[in-house]
Amino acid sequence: MKKTLTILTVLSVMLFMGCGDGEKKKDDPYGKPASTEQAKPVSTVPASQRVDLTNKGIGPIKNVELGETIDMEMAAKGEEVYNMNCTACHKVDKKFIGPAPKGILERRTPEWVMNMILNPEEMTKDDPLAHDLLLEFNGSPMANQHMTEEQARQMVEYFRTL
């Protein structure tokens, strides 16, 4: 009887010790110290609607000067390039497999747009906004169409007409 009572006491003590005292652990079970930084707030605005006119993206384009008026000849070439390469995934004025380009220059810099066209793999990997777009569009990555800088610039001019 005494032996049974001792075993039950030991098991009870182990049970209470295993439950903890309700205090949050400061370290994770793998020995990593808990982060003292607070989590960044998650935006409730979808990436396709978010406005960021400061981010130039990641890639070869560092500066784009848009004229005060639209270069209609360049825009026409951009429309041809867009129709040949992009319409399988993008519709001008509505979400499809990818976001709609209509109004894109009201939400993104021309440099960001061109870098996304020219460098989609690195953009979705290292640019937070491009990564959020990838997630918003069900992980469908933008295909690299191997455009030239001239073609990307023509498409930006076309986007100005939308």
Helices and strands as residue ranges (DSSP letters): H 2-19, H 72-85, G 104-106, H 110-118, H 120-126, H 128-136, H 149-161
